[in-house]
Amino acid sequence: MVDPIRAQAEADLMLESDEDEAMVLSDLINRVLDKGVVITGEVTIAVAGVDLIRLDLRLLLVAVERLVRRAATTEG
């Protein structure tokens, strides 16, 4: 389980790292889309302690331009 106090402290440290390198939201989104990010999750629906449905979720978030560049380099 994630400690919310520790997570908040780490987030505060990341935000306060360098004021000269203040990152605008659009810059952050561009960086994430350029590198790509995978978000995973798991959902289980249970009734009376019996698991009925289990979902494993994976989301790949990357810019289409990046995928096209990568496909072009692997083809040729």
mmJSON file of the N, C-alpha and C atoms, coordinates in Angstrom:
{"data_MODEL":{"atom_site":{
"group_PDB":["ATOM","ATOM","ATOM","ATOM","ATOM","ATOM","ATOM","ATOM","ATOM","ATOM","ATOM","ATOM","ATOM","ATOM","ATOM","ATOM","ATOM","ATOM","ATOM","ATOM","ATOM","ATOM","ATOM","ATOM","ATOM","ATOM","ATOM","ATOM","ATOM","ATOM","ATOM","ATOM","ATOM","ATOM","ATOM","ATOM","ATOM","ATOM","ATOM","ATOM","ATOM","ATOM","ATOM","ATOM","ATOM","ATOM","ATOM","ATOM","ATOM","ATOM","ATOM","ATOM","ATOM","ATOM","ATOM","ATOM","ATOM","ATOM","ATOM","ATOM","ATOM","ATOM","ATOM","ATOM","ATOM","ATOM","ATOM","ATOM","ATOM","ATOM","ATOM","ATOM","ATOM","ATOM","ATOM","ATOM","ATOM","ATOM","ATOM","ATOM","ATOM","ATOM","ATOM","ATOM","ATOM","ATOM","ATOM","ATOM","ATOM","ATOM","ATOM","ATOM","ATOM","ATOM","ATOM","ATOM","ATOM","ATOM","ATOM","ATOM","ATOM","ATOM","ATOM","ATOM","ATOM","ATOM","ATOM","ATOM","ATOM","ATOM","ATOM","ATOM","ATOM","ATOM","ATOM","ATOM","ATOM","ATOM","ATOM","ATOM","ATOM","ATOM","ATOM","ATOM","ATOM","ATOM","ATOM","ATOM","ATOM","ATOM","ATOM","ATOM","ATOM","ATOM","ATOM","ATOM","ATOM","ATOM","ATOM","ATOM","ATOM","ATOM","ATOM","ATOM","ATOM","ATOM","ATOM","ATOM","ATOM","ATOM","ATOM","ATOM","ATOM","ATOM","ATOM","ATOM","ATOM","ATOM","ATOM","ATOM","ATOM","ATOM","ATOM","ATOM","ATOM","ATOM","ATOM","ATOM","ATOM","ATOM","ATOM","ATOM","ATOM","ATOM","ATOM","ATOM","ATOM","ATOM","ATOM","ATOM","ATOM","ATOM","ATOM","ATOM","ATOM","ATOM","ATOM","ATOM","ATOM","ATOM","ATOM","ATOM","ATOM","ATOM","ATOM","ATOM","ATOM","ATOM","ATOM","ATOM","ATOM","ATOM","ATOM","ATOM","ATOM","ATOM","ATOM","ATOM","ATOM","ATOM","ATOM","ATOM","ATOM","ATOM","ATOM","ATOM","ATOM","ATOM","ATOM","ATOM","ATOM","ATOM","ATOM","ATOM","ATOM","ATOM","ATOM","ATOM"],
"id":[1,2,3,4,5,6,7,8,9,10,11,12,13,14,15,16,17,18,19,20,21,22,23,24,25,26,27,28,29,30,31,32,33,34,35,36,37,38,39,40,41,42,43,44,45,46,47,48,49,50,51,52,53,54,55,56,57,58,59,60,61,62,63,64,65,66,67,68,69,70,71,72,73,74,75,76,77,78,79,80,81,82,83,84,85,86,87,88,89,90,91,92,93,94,95,96,97,98,99,100,101,102,103,104,105,106,107,108,109,110,111,112,113,114,115,116,117,118,119,120,121,122,123,124,125,126,127,128,129,130,131,132,133,134,135,136,137,138,139,140,141,142,143,144,145,146,147,148,149,150,151,152,153,154,155,156,157,158,159,160,161,162,163,164,165,166,167,168,169,170,171,172,173,174,175,176,177,178,179,180,181,182,183,184,185,186,187,188,189,190,191,192,193,194,195,196,197,198,199,200,201,202,203,204,205,206,207,208,209,210,211,212,213,214,215,216,217,218,219,220,221,222,223,224,225,226,227,228],
"type_symbol":["N","C","C","N","C","C","N","C","C","N","C","C","N","C","C","N","C","C","N","C","C","N","C","C","N","C","C","N","C","C","N","C","C","N","C","C","N","C","C","N","C","C","N","C","C","N","C","C","N","C","C","N","C","C","N","C","C","N","C","C","N","C","C","N","C","C","N","C","C","N","C","C","N","C","C","N","C","C","N","C","C","N","C","C","N","C","C","N","C","C","N","C","C","N","C","C","N","C","C","N","C","C","N","C","C","N","C","C","N","C","C","N","C","C","N","C","C","N","C","C","N","C","C","N","C","C","N","C","C","N","C","C","N","C","C","N","C","C","N","C","C","N","C","C","N","C","C","N","C","C","N","C","C","N","C","C","N","C","C","N","C","C","N","C","C","N","C","C","N","C","C","N","C","C","N","C","C","N","C","C","N","C","C","N","C","C","N","C","C","N","C","C","N","C","C","N","C","C","N","C","C","N","C","C","N","C","C","N","C","C","N","C","C","N","C","C","N","C","C","N","C","C","N","C","C","N","C","C"],
"label_atom_id":["N","CA","C","N","CA","C","N","CA","C","N","CA","C","N","CA","C","N","CA","C","N","CA","C","N","CA","C","N","CA","C","N","CA","C","N","CA","C","N","CA","C","N","CA","C","N","CA","C","N","CA","C","N","CA","C","N","CA","C","N","CA","C","N","CA","C","N","CA","C","N","CA","C","N","CA","C","N","CA","C","N","CA","C","N","CA","C","N","CA","C","N","CA","C","N","CA","C","N","CA","C","N","CA","C","N","CA","C","N","CA","C","N","CA","C","N","CA","C","N","CA","C","N","CA","C","N","CA","C","N","CA","C","N","CA","C","N","CA","C","N","CA","C","N","CA","C","N","CA","C","N","CA","C","N","CA","C","N","CA","C","N","CA","C","N","CA","C","N","CA","C","N","CA","C","N","CA","C","N","CA","C","N","CA","C","N","CA","C","N","CA","C","N","CA","C","N","CA","C","N","CA","C","N","CA","C","N","CA","C","N","CA","C","N","CA","C","N","CA","C","N","CA","C","N","CA","C","N","CA","C","N","CA","C","N","CA","C","N","CA","C","N","CA","C","N","CA","C","N","CA","C","N","CA","C","N","CA","C","N","CA","C","N","CA","C"],
"label_alt_id":[null,null,null,null,null,null,null,null,null,null,null,null,null,null,null,null,null,null,null,null,null,null,null,null,null,null,null,null,null,null,null,null,null,null,null,null,null,null,null,null,null,null,null,null,null,null,null,null,null,null,null,null,null,null,null,null,null,null,null,null,null,null,null,null,null,null,null,null,null,null,null,null,null,null,null,null,null,null,null,null,null,null,null,null,null,null,null,null,null,null,null,null,null,null,null,null,null,null,null,null,null,null,null,null,null,null,null,null,null,null,null,null,null,null,null,null,null,null,null,null,null,null,null,null,null,null,null,null,null,null,null,null,null,null,null,null,null,null,null,null,null,null,null,null,null,null,null,null,null,null,null,null,null,null,null,null,null,null,null,null,null,null,null,null,null,null,null,null,null,null,null,null,null,null,null,null,null,null,null,null,null,null,null,null,null,null,null,null,null,null,null,null,null,null,null,null,null,null,null,null,null,null,null,null,null,null,null,null,null,null,null,null,null,null,null,null,null,null,null,null,null,null,null,null,null,null,null,null],
"label_comp_id":["MET","MET","MET","VAL","VAL","VAL","ASP","ASP","ASP","PRO","PRO","PRO","ILE","ILE","ILE","ARG","ARG","ARG","ALA","ALA","ALA","GLN","GLN","GLN","ALA","ALA","ALA","GLU","GLU","GLU","ALA","ALA","ALA","ASP","ASP","ASP","LEU","LEU","LEU","MET","MET","MET","LEU","LEU","LEU","GLU","GLU","GLU","SER","SER","SER","ASP","ASP","ASP","GLU","GLU","GLU","ASP","ASP","ASP","GLU","GLU","GLU","ALA","ALA","ALA","MET","MET","MET","VAL","VAL","VAL","LEU","LEU","LEU","SER","SER","SER","ASP","ASP","ASP","LEU","LEU","LEU","ILE","ILE","ILE","ASN","ASN","ASN","ARG","ARG","ARG","VAL","VAL","VAL","LEU","LEU","LEU","ASP","ASP","ASP","LYS","LYS","LYS","GLY","GLY","GLY","VAL","VAL","VAL","VAL","VAL","VAL","ILE","ILE","ILE","THR","THR","THR","GLY","GLY","GLY","GLU","GLU","GLU","VAL","VAL","VAL","THR","THR","THR","ILE","ILE","ILE","ALA","ALA","ALA","VAL","VAL","VAL","ALA","ALA","ALA","GLY","GLY","GLY","VAL","VAL","VAL","ASP","ASP","ASP","LEU","LEU","LEU","ILE","ILE","ILE","ARG","ARG","ARG","LEU","LEU","LEU","ASP","ASP","ASP","LEU","LEU","LEU","ARG","ARG","ARG","LEU","LEU","LEU","LEU","LEU","LEU","LEU","LEU","LEU","VAL","VAL","VAL","ALA","ALA","ALA","VAL","VAL","VAL","GLU","GLU","GLU","ARG","ARG","ARG","LEU","LEU","LEU","VAL","VAL","VAL","ARG","ARG","ARG","ARG","ARG","ARG","ALA","ALA","ALA","ALA","ALA","ALA","THR","THR","THR","THR","THR","THR","GLU","GLU","GLU","GLY","GLY","GLY"],
"label_asym_id":["A","A","A","A","A","A","A","A","A","A","A","A","A","A","A","A","A","A","A","A","A","A","A","A","A","A","A","A","A","A","A","A","A","A","A","A","A","A","A","A","A","A","A","A","A","A","A","A","A","A","A","A","A","A","A","A","A","A","A","A","A","A","A","A","A","A","A","A","A","A","A","A","A","A","A","A","A","A","A","A","A","A","A","A","A","A","A","A","A","A","A","A","A","A","A","A","A","A","A","A","A","A","A","A","A","A","A","A","A","A","A","A","A","A","A","A","A","A","A","A","A","A","A","A","A","A","A","A","A","A","A","A","A","A","A","A","A","A","A","A","A","A","A","A","A","A","A","A","A","A","A","A","A","A","A","A","A","A","A","A","A","A","A","A","A","A","A","A","A","A","A","A","A","A","A","A","A","A","A","A","A","A","A","A","A","A","A","A","A","A","A","A","A","A","A","A","A","A","A","A","A","A","A","A","A","A","A","A","A","A","A","A","A","A","A","A","A","A","A","A","A","A","A","A","A","A","A","A"],
"label_entity_id":["1","1","1","1","1","1","1","1","1","1","1","1","1","1","1","1","1","1","1","1","1","1","1","1","1","1","1","1","1","1","1","1","1","1","1","1","1","1","1","1","1","1","1","1","1","1","1","1","1","1","1","1","1","1","1","1","1","1","1","1","1","1","1","1","1","1","1","1","1","1","1","1","1","1","1","1","1","1","1","1","1","1","1","1","1","1","1","1","1","1","1","1","1","1","1","1","1","1","1","1","1","1","1","1","1","1","1","1","1","1","1","1","1","1","1","1","1","1","1","1","1","1","1","1","1","1","1","1","1","1","1","1","1","1","1","1","1","1","1","1","1","1","1","1","1","1","1","1","1","1","1","1","1","1","1","1","1","1","1","1","1","1","1","1","1","1","1","1","1","1","1","1","1","1","1","1","1","1","1","1","1","1","1","1","1","1","1","1","1","1","1","1","1","1","1","1","1","1","1","1","1","1","1","1","1","1","1","1","1","1","1","1","1","1","1","1","1","1","1","1","1","1","1","1","1","1","1","1"],
"label_seq_id":[1,1,1,2,2,2,3,3,3,4,4,4,5,5,5,6,6,6,7,7,7,8,8,8,9,9,9,10,10,10,11,11,11,12,12,12,13,13,13,14,14,14,15,15,15,16,16,16,17,17,17,18,18,18,19,19,19,20,20,20,21,21,21,22,22,22,23,23,23,24,24,24,25,25,25,26,26,26,27,27,27,28,28,28,29,29,29,30,30,30,31,31,31,32,32,32,33,33,33,34,34,34,35,35,35,36,36,36,37,37,37,38,38,38,39,39,39,40,40,40,41,41,41,42,42,42,43,43,43,44,44,44,45,45,45,46,46,46,47,47,47,48,48,48,49,49,49,50,50,50,51,51,51,52,52,52,53,53,53,54,54,54,55,55,55,56,56,56,57,57,57,58,58,58,59,59,59,60,60,60,61,61,61,62,62,62,63,63,63,64,64,64,65,65,65,66,66,66,67,67,67,68,68,68,69,69,69,70,70,70,71,71,71,72,72,72,73,73,73,74,74,74,75,75,75,76,76,76],
"pdbx_PDB_ins_code":[null,null,null,null,null,null,null,null,null,null,null,null,null,null,null,null,null,null,null,null,null,null,null,null,null,null,null,null,null,null,null,null,null,null,null,null,null,null,null,null,null,null,null,null,null,null,null,null,null,null,null,null,null,null,null,null,null,null,null,null,null,null,null,null,null,null,null,null,null,null,null,null,null,null,null,null,null,null,null,null,null,null,null,null,null,null,null,null,null,null,null,null,null,null,null,null,null,null,null,null,null,null,null,null,null,null,null,null,null,null,null,null,null,null,null,null,null,null,null,null,null,null,null,null,null,null,null,null,null,null,null,null,null,null,null,null,null,null,null,null,null,null,null,null,null,null,null,null,null,null,null,null,null,null,null,null,null,null,null,null,null,null,null,null,null,null,null,null,null,null,null,null,null,null,null,null,null,null,null,null,null,null,null,null,null,null,null,null,null,null,null,null,null,null,null,null,null,null,null,null,null,null,null,null,null,null,null,null,null,null,null,null,null,null,null,null,null,null,null,null,null,null,null,null,null,null,null,null],
"Cartn_x":[0.84,0.0,0.884,0.481,1.257,0.97,2.03,1.902,1.589,0.385,0.006,0.881,1.377,2.233,3.559,4.133,5.405,5.233,4.129,3.872,3.743,3.055,2.895,4.239,5.07,6.382,7.252,7.209,7.989,7.486,6.177,5.617,6.04,6.035,6.461,7.925,8.762,10.18,10.386,9.625,9.755,9.343,8.312,7.85,8.82,9.51,10.399,11.842,12.14,13.517,14.308,13.856,14.54,13.499,13.497,12.532,12.932,14.209,14.657,14.103,13.847,13.348,11.856,11.12,9.675,9.077,8.271,7.73,6.264,5.956,4.595,3.862,2.572,1.783,1.926,1.941,2.071,3.434,4.494,5.813,5.809,5.146,5.049,4.286,3.186,2.401,3.218,3.937,4.785,5.847,6.459,7.501,6.926,5.771,5.147,4.742,4.158,3.731,4.921,6.016,7.198,7.828,7.914,8.509,7.514,6.26,5.239,5.107,3.931,3.676,2.661,2.844,1.911,1.265,-0.058,-0.823,-1.522,-1.336,-1.959,-2.876,-3.868,-4.793,-5.47,-6.088,-6.778,-8.066,-9.164,-10.457,-11.044,-11.504,-12.16,-13.52,-14.551,-15.908,-16.247,-16.572,-16.855,-18.148,-18.825,-20.035,-19.858,-20.016,-19.913,-18.577,-17.502,-16.184,-15.869,-16.767,-16.548,-16.262,-15.074,-14.715,-15.556,-16.289,-17.129,-16.465,-15.885,-15.262,-13.924,-12.908,-11.58,-11.126,-10.768,-10.307,-8.871,-7.997,-6.651,-6.626,-6.274,-6.316,-4.91,-4.612,-3.337,-3.632,-3.111,-3.309,-1.953,-1.737,-0.507,-0.829,-0.117,-0.325,0.953,0.897,2.062,1.568,2.374,2.001,2.037,1.092,1.033,2.3,2.798,4.028,5.184,5.271,6.324,6.169,4.953,4.717,5.088,4.779,5.1,6.615,7.323,8.792,9.393,8.875,9.419,9.151,7.968,7.639,8.54,8.839,9.679,11.113,11.61,12.986,13.088,12.042,12.105,11.884,11.206,10.956,12.196,12.922,14.011,15.31],
"Cartn_y":[-1.179,0.0,1.241,2.239,3.47,4.377,4.898,5.828,7.21,7.743,9.03,10.198,10.163,11.255,11.243,10.04,9.925,10.312,9.869,10.201,11.707,12.375,13.825,14.521,14.034,14.637,14.501,13.33,13.129,14.049,14.209,15.094,16.538,16.954,18.314,18.534,17.535,17.656,17.787,17.034,17.115,18.496,19.073,20.379,21.481,21.312,22.342,22.166,21.203,20.858,22.058,22.714,23.896,24.857,26.058,27.026,27.517,27.413,27.807,26.861,25.622,24.623,24.4,25.469,25.35,24.756,23.736,23.023,23.399,23.844,24.191,22.884,22.86,21.651,21.106,21.993,21.531,20.868,21.375,20.748,19.351,19.23,17.935,16.935,17.36,16.483,16.086,17.042,16.725,15.703,15.851,14.916,13.511,13.442,12.14,11.475,12.237,11.652,11.241,11.972,11.615,10.324,10.18,8.98,7.831,8.131,7.102,6.698,6.262,5.819,4.679,3.72,2.604,2.684,2.667,2.702,1.353,0.704,-0.602,-0.546,-1.402,-1.466,-2.821,-3.083,-4.351,-4.085,-4.654,-4.496,-5.889,-6.141,-7.411,-7.111,-7.718,-7.582,-8.884,-8.762,-9.942,-9.742,-10.859,-10.855,-11.937,-11.57,-12.494,-13.243,-12.553,-13.155,-14.039,-14.087,-14.899,-13.957,-14.102,-13.269,-13.654,-12.683,-12.947,-12.489,-11.307,-10.737,-10.138,-10.413,-9.829,-9.19,-7.935,-7.2,-6.74,-7.061,-6.517,-5.458,-4.239,-3.127,-2.609,-2.346,-1.733,-0.649,0.528,1.66,2.178,2.221,2.78,4.165,5.146,6.533,7.036,7.256,7.722,8.504,9.428,10.224,9.367,9.597,8.857,9.103,10.31,10.646,9.752,9.506,8.649,7.211,6.703,5.353,5.237,6.273,6.265,6.273,7.11,7.139,5.799,5.19,3.903,2.807,2.824,1.844,2.028,3.271,3.548,3.073,3.192,2.752,1.235,0.551,-0.904,-1.573,-0.9,-1.467,-1.405,-0.341,-0.136,-0.229],
"Cartn_z":[0.0,0.0,0.0,-0.7,-0.828,0.361,0.96,2.066,1.495,1.75,1.146,1.585,2.799,3.273,2.525,2.352,1.624,0.163,-0.442,-1.844,-2.024,-1.1,-1.183,-1.006,-0.094,0.129,-1.113,-1.755,-2.974,-4.089,-4.193,-5.209,-4.952,-3.681,-3.337,-3.684,-3.424,-3.756,-5.257,-6.034,-7.488,-7.985,-7.388,-7.824,-7.416,-6.28,-5.771,-6.225,-7.081,-7.42,-7.933,-8.955,-9.486,-10.019,-9.512,-10.004,-11.389,-11.741,-13.083,-14.132,-13.732,-14.663,-14.471,-14.239,-14.072,-15.333,-15.142,-16.278,-16.468,-17.64,-17.991,-18.277,-18.052,-18.245,-19.658,-20.643,-22.031,-22.268,-21.623,-21.743,-21.127,-20.0,-19.342,-20.208,-20.788,-21.665,-22.888,-23.476,-24.633,-24.277,-23.119,-22.695,-22.478,-21.822,-21.567,-22.87,-23.793,-25.061,-25.915,-25.821,-26.609,-26.091,-24.787,-24.189,-24.148,-23.903,-23.76,-22.304,-21.945,-20.574,-20.626,-19.742,-19.628,-18.259,-18.251,-17.016,-16.881,-15.746,-15.538,-14.33,-14.359,-13.243,-13.2,-12.096,-11.913,-11.148,-11.647,-11.005,-10.789,-9.582,-9.277,-8.683,-9.26,-8.743,-8.028,-6.741,-5.934,-5.159,-4.929,-4.109,-3.05,-1.805,-0.675,-0.694,-1.045,-1.029,-2.215,-3.199,-4.399,-5.563,-6.172,-7.316,-8.517,-9.063,-10.236,-11.52,-11.483,-12.679,-12.282,-13.09,-12.87,-14.171,-14.112,-15.282,-15.062,-16.01,-16.031,-17.12,-16.748,-17.677,-17.943,-19.203,-19.581,-20.613,-20.361,-21.25,-21.69,-22.999,-23.561,-24.066,-23.558,-23.946,-24.587,-25.903,-26.644,-27.857,-28.332,-29.494,-30.754,-31.655,-32.918,-33.728,-33.698,-34.424,-33.972,-32.701,-32.145,-32.659,-32.709,-33.216,-34.689,-35.464,-36.898,-37.083,-36.32,-36.408,-36.045,-35.009,-34.566,-35.609,-36.219,-37.253,-38.467,-38.825,-39.977,-39.738,-38.516,-38.243,-38.171,-37.766,-37.68,-39.038,-39.963,-41.293,-42.176,-42.104,-43.042,-42.417],
"occupancy":[1.0,1.0,1.0,1.0,1.0,1.0,1.0,1.0,1.0,1.0,1.0,1.0,1.0,1.0,1.0,1.0,1.0,1.0,1.0,1.0,1.0,1.0,1.0,1.0,1.0,1.0,1.0,1.0,1.0,1.0,1.0,1.0,1.0,1.0,1.0,1.0,1.0,1.0,1.0,1.0,1.0,1.0,1.0,1.0,1.0,1.0,1.0,1.0,1.0,1.0,1.0,1.0,1.0,1.0,1.0,1.0,1.0,1.0,1.0,1.0,1.0,1.0,1.0,1.0,1.0,1.0,1.0,1.0,1.0,1.0,1.0,1.0,1.0,1.0,1.0,1.0,1.0,1.0,1.0,1.0,1.0,1.0,1.0,1.0,1.0,1.0,1.0,1.0,1.0,1.0,1.0,1.0,1.0,1.0,1.0,1.0,1.0,1.0,1.0,1.0,1.0,1.0,1.0,1.0,1.0,1.0,1.0,1.0,1.0,1.0,1.0,1.0,1.0,1.0,1.0,1.0,1.0,1.0,1.0,1.0,1.0,1.0,1.0,1.0,1.0,1.0,1.0,1.0,1.0,1.0,1.0,1.0,1.0,1.0,1.0,1.0,1.0,1.0,1.0,1.0,1.0,1.0,1.0,1.0,1.0,1.0,1.0,1.0,1.0,1.0,1.0,1.0,1.0,1.0,1.0,1.0,1.0,1.0,1.0,1.0,1.0,1.0,1.0,1.0,1.0,1.0,1.0,1.0,1.0,1.0,1.0,1.0,1.0,1.0,1.0,1.0,1.0,1.0,1.0,1.0,1.0,1.0,1.0,1.0,1.0,1.0,1.0,1.0,1.0,1.0,1.0,1.0,1.0,1.0,1.0,1.0,1.0,1.0,1.0,1.0,1.0,1.0,1.0,1.0,1.0,1.0,1.0,1.0,1.0,1.0,1.0,1.0,1.0,1.0,1.0,1.0,1.0,1.0,1.0,1.0,1.0,1.0,1.0,1.0,1.0,1.0,1.0,1.0],
"B_iso_or_equiv":[0.0,0.0,0.0,0.0,0.0,0.0,0.0,0.0,0.0,0.0,0.0,0.0,0.0,0.0,0.0,0.0,0.0,0.0,0.0,0.0,0.0,0.0,0.0,0.0,0.0,0.0,0.0,0.0,0.0,0.0,0.0,0.0,0.0,0.0,0.0,0.0,0.0,0.0,0.0,0.0,0.0,0.0,0.0,0.0,0.0,0.0,0.0,0.0,0.0,0.0,0.0,0.0,0.0,0.0,0.0,0.0,0.0,0.0,0.0,0.0,0.0,0.0,0.0,0.0,0.0,0.0,0.0,0.0,0.0,0.0,0.0,0.0,0.0,0.0,0.0,0.0,0.0,0.0,0.0,0.0,0.0,0.0,0.0,0.0,0.0,0.0,0.0,0.0,0.0,0.0,0.0,0.0,0.0,0.0,0.0,0.0,0.0,0.0,0.0,0.0,0.0,0.0,0.0,0.0,0.0,0.0,0.0,0.0,0.0,0.0,0.0,0.0,0.0,0.0,0.0,0.0,0.0,0.0,0.0,0.0,0.0,0.0,0.0,0.0,0.0,0.0,0.0,0.0,0.0,0.0,0.0,0.0,0.0,0.0,0.0,0.0,0.0,0.0,0.0,0.0,0.0,0.0,0.0,0.0,0.0,0.0,0.0,0.0,0.0,0.0,0.0,0.0,0.0,0.0,0.0,0.0,0.0,0.0,0.0,0.0,0.0,0.0,0.0,0.0,0.0,0.0,0.0,0.0,0.0,0.0,0.0,0.0,0.0,0.0,0.0,0.0,0.0,0.0,0.0,0.0,0.0,0.0,0.0,0.0,0.0,0.0,0.0,0.0,0.0,0.0,0.0,0.0,0.0,0.0,0.0,0.0,0.0,0.0,0.0,0.0,0.0,0.0,0.0,0.0,0.0,0.0,0.0,0.0,0.0,0.0,0.0,0.0,0.0,0.0,0.0,0.0,0.0,0.0,0.0,0.0,0.0,0.0,0.0,0.0,0.0,0.0,0.0,0.0],
"pdbx_formal_charge":[null,null,null,null,null,null,null,null,null,null,null,null,null,null,null,null,null,null,null,null,null,null,null,null,null,null,null,null,null,null,null,null,null,null,null,null,null,null,null,null,null,null,null,null,null,null,null,null,null,null,null,null,null,null,null,null,null,null,null,null,null,null,null,null,null,null,null,null,null,null,null,null,null,null,null,null,null,null,null,null,null,null,null,null,null,null,null,null,null,null,null,null,null,null,null,null,null,null,null,null,null,null,null,null,null,null,null,null,null,null,null,null,null,null,null,null,null,null,null,null,null,null,null,null,null,null,null,null,null,null,null,null,null,null,null,null,null,null,null,null,null,null,null,null,null,null,null,null,null,null,null,null,null,null,null,null,null,null,null,null,null,null,null,null,null,null,null,null,null,null,null,null,null,null,null,null,null,null,null,null,null,null,null,null,null,null,null,null,null,null,null,null,null,null,null,null,null,null,null,null,null,null,null,null,null,null,null,null,null,null,null,null,null,null,null,null,null,null,null,null,null,null,null,null,null,null,null,null],
"auth_seq_id":[1,1,1,2,2,2,3,3,3,4,4,4,5,5,5,6,6,6,7,7,7,8,8,8,9,9,9,10,10,10,11,11,11,12,12,12,13,13,13,14,14,14,15,15,15,16,16,16,17,17,17,18,18,18,19,19,19,20,20,20,21,21,21,22,22,22,23,23,23,24,24,24,25,25,25,26,26,26,27,27,27,28,28,28,29,29,29,30,30,30,31,31,31,32,32,32,33,33,33,34,34,34,35,35,35,36,36,36,37,37,37,38,38,38,39,39,39,40,40,40,41,41,41,42,42,42,43,43,43,44,44,44,45,45,45,46,46,46,47,47,47,48,48,48,49,49,49,50,50,50,51,51,51,52,52,52,53,53,53,54,54,54,55,55,55,56,56,56,57,57,57,58,58,58,59,59,59,60,60,60,61,61,61,62,62,62,63,63,63,64,64,64,65,65,65,66,66,66,67,67,67,68,68,68,69,69,69,70,70,70,71,71,71,72,72,72,73,73,73,74,74,74,75,75,75,76,76,76],
"auth_comp_id":["MET","MET","MET","VAL","VAL","VAL","ASP","ASP","ASP","PRO","PRO","PRO","ILE","ILE","ILE","ARG","ARG","ARG","ALA","ALA","ALA","GLN","GLN","GLN","ALA","ALA","ALA","GLU","GLU","GLU","ALA","ALA","ALA","ASP","ASP","ASP","LEU","LEU","LEU","MET","MET","MET","LEU","LEU","LEU","GLU","GLU","GLU","SER","SER","SER","ASP","ASP","ASP","GLU","GLU","GLU","ASP","ASP","ASP","GLU","GLU","GLU","ALA","ALA","ALA","MET","MET","MET","VAL","VAL","VAL","LEU","LEU","LEU","SER","SER","SER","ASP","ASP","ASP","LEU","LEU","LEU","ILE","ILE","ILE","ASN","ASN","ASN","ARG","ARG","ARG","VAL","VAL","VAL","LEU","LEU","LEU","ASP","ASP","ASP","LYS","LYS","LYS","GLY","GLY","GLY","VAL","VAL","VAL","VAL","VAL","VAL","ILE","ILE","ILE","THR","THR","THR","GLY","GLY","GLY","GLU","GLU","GLU","VAL","VAL","VAL","THR","THR","THR","ILE","ILE","ILE","ALA","ALA","ALA","VAL","VAL","VAL","ALA","ALA","ALA","GLY","GLY","GLY","VAL","VAL","VAL","ASP","ASP","ASP","LEU","LEU","LEU","ILE","ILE","ILE","ARG","ARG","ARG","LEU","LEU","LEU","ASP","ASP","ASP","LEU","LEU","LEU","ARG","ARG","ARG","LEU","LEU","LEU","LEU","LEU","LEU","LEU","LEU","LEU","VAL","VAL","VAL","ALA","ALA","ALA","VAL","VAL","VAL","GLU","GLU","GLU","ARG","ARG","ARG","LEU","LEU","LEU","VAL","VAL","VAL","ARG","ARG","ARG","ARG","ARG","ARG","ALA","ALA","ALA","ALA","ALA","ALA","THR","THR","THR","THR","THR","THR","GLU","GLU","GLU","GLY","GLY","GLY"],
"auth_asym_id":["A","A","A","A","A","A","A","A","A","A","A","A","A","A","A","A","A","A","A","A","A","A","A","A","A","A","A","A","A","A","A","A","A","A","A","A","A","A","A","A","A","A","A","A","A","A","A","A","A","A","A","A","A","A","A","A","A","A","A","A","A","A","A","A","A","A","A","A","A","A","A","A","A","A","A","A","A","A","A","A","A","A","A","A","A","A","A","A","A","A","A","A","A","A","A","A","A","A","A","A","A","A","A","A","A","A","A","A","A","A","A","A","A","A","A","A","A","A","A","A","A","A","A","A","A","A","A","A","A","A","A","A","A","A","A","A","A","A","A","A","A","A","A","A","A","A","A","A","A","A","A","A","A","A","A","A","A","A","A","A","A","A","A","A","A","A","A","A","A","A","A","A","A","A","A","A","A","A","A","A","A","A","A","A","A","A","A","A","A","A","A","A","A","A","A","A","A","A","A","A","A","A","A","A","A","A","A","A","A","A","A","A","A","A","A","A","A","A","A","A","A","A","A","A","A","A","A","A"],
"auth_atom_id":["N","CA","C","N","CA","C","N","CA","C","N","CA","C","N","CA","C","N","CA","C","N","CA","C","N","CA","C","N","CA","C","N","CA","C","N","CA","C","N","CA","C","N","CA","C","N","CA","C","N","CA","C","N","CA","C","N","CA","C","N","CA","C","N","CA","C","N","CA","C","N","CA","C","N","CA","C","N","CA","C","N","CA","C","N","CA","C","N","CA","C","N","CA","C","N","CA","C","N","CA","C","N","CA","C","N","CA","C","N","CA","C","N","CA","C","N","CA","C","N","CA","C","N","CA","C","N","CA","C","N","CA","C","N","CA","C","N","CA","C","N","CA","C","N","CA","C","N","CA","C","N","CA","C","N","CA","C","N","CA","C","N","CA","C","N","CA","C","N","CA","C","N","CA","C","N","CA","C","N","CA","C","N","CA","C","N","CA","C","N","CA","C","N","CA","C","N","CA","C","N","CA","C","N","CA","C","N","CA","C","N","CA","C","N","CA","C","N","CA","C","N","CA","C","N","CA","C","N","CA","C","N","CA","C","N","CA","C","N","CA","C","N","CA","C","N","CA","C","N","CA","C","N","CA","C","N","CA","C","N","CA","C","N","CA","C"],
"pdbx_PDB_model_num":[1,1,1,1,1,1,1,1,1,1,1,1,1,1,1,1,1,1,1,1,1,1,1,1,1,1,1,1,1,1,1,1,1,1,1,1,1,1,1,1,1,1,1,1,1,1,1,1,1,1,1,1,1,1,1,1,1,1,1,1,1,1,1,1,1,1,1,1,1,1,1,1,1,1,1,1,1,1,1,1,1,1,1,1,1,1,1,1,1,1,1,1,1,1,1,1,1,1,1,1,1,1,1,1,1,1,1,1,1,1,1,1,1,1,1,1,1,1,1,1,1,1,1,1,1,1,1,1,1,1,1,1,1,1,1,1,1,1,1,1,1,1,1,1,1,1,1,1,1,1,1,1,1,1,1,1,1,1,1,1,1,1,1,1,1,1,1,1,1,1,1,1,1,1,1,1,1,1,1,1,1,1,1,1,1,1,1,1,1,1,1,1,1,1,1,1,1,1,1,1,1,1,1,1,1,1,1,1,1,1,1,1,1,1,1,1,1,1,1,1,1,1,1,1,1,1,1,1]
}}}
